[in-house]
């Protein structure tokens, strides 16, 4: 029988001056944050789902900062960004001499680093099946063992998982363990896409403007005509796309007021631009951009996994990423 080691918590970090204040107006987002507030005081595992850019990490951070664990670490790990052969050591750490190239003294993993705070497992759907087994054990037994180690460390970590995919569908396809899904899906909070809550666009725009103006020493704002066009946009990239657009406009527009005519072509061709000639036919470039953006948006809706979306479009994933950046979808 292996030995168990009680893991002592690190000294608490200073409490933030104020909790994270989300910008929400729509009933759907209010319901999501009401549920987050209800579950925050408890150590319950939370599963957050929603499209890329809907604010899953913001919600996870909000839960942590209003919970009793707020003085302790909030650690985020992207399960899809770590090579499979390194994932176990990133999660659980490794002992001295566990493998070639590691630190001589070994290293702790994110579970130990988060103790006794909160660990966000982002893109949990990308976790390989082998790692899913070890994660399930850690969640059930509340202890971890480093790679190459013989001691199990008892941990107290609140786990939040997030995904932009349908985990139920992945379970049915044999790509995600059913027992792990049920272990994570204790409290499920879904964040709706921005196109389904247009009432949030104006307050988000104002928030991003104020935040970025302060950061860059600017005093710029969007005109009512520009705001009207932005409220009619589909926003396949959600709040992240909106923030990226605000940053681009604040940096590149020379005047203090950002007019409708200053917006990128894909935003102007879909609405009535009061500053432009409405009778002017769309240019070929505008038509191509609009069609390309719509094709990518539909592919991402059908295939949340970007690799599958790229395959459906007949392009490489790297090409898809470049086009998404160019079209403001990232």
Buried (B, 14 or more C-beta within 10 A) or exposed (E): EEEEBEBEEEEEEEEEEEBEEBBBBBEBBEBBBEBBEEBBEEBEBBBBBBBBBBBBBBBBBBBBBBBEBBBBBBBBBBBEEBEEEBBBBBBBBBBEEBEEEBEEEBBBBBBBBBBBBBBBBBBBBBBEEEBBEBBBBBBEEEBBBBBBBEEBBEBBBBBBBBBBBBBEEBBEEEBBBEEBBEBBBEBEBBBBBBBEBBBBBBEBBBBBBEBBBEEEEBEBBBBEBBBBBBBBBBBBBBBBBBBBBBBEBBEEBEEEEBBBEBBBBBBBBBBEBBEEEEEEEBEEEBEEBBEBBBEBBBBBEEBBBBEBBBBBBEBEBEEBBEBBEEBBBB
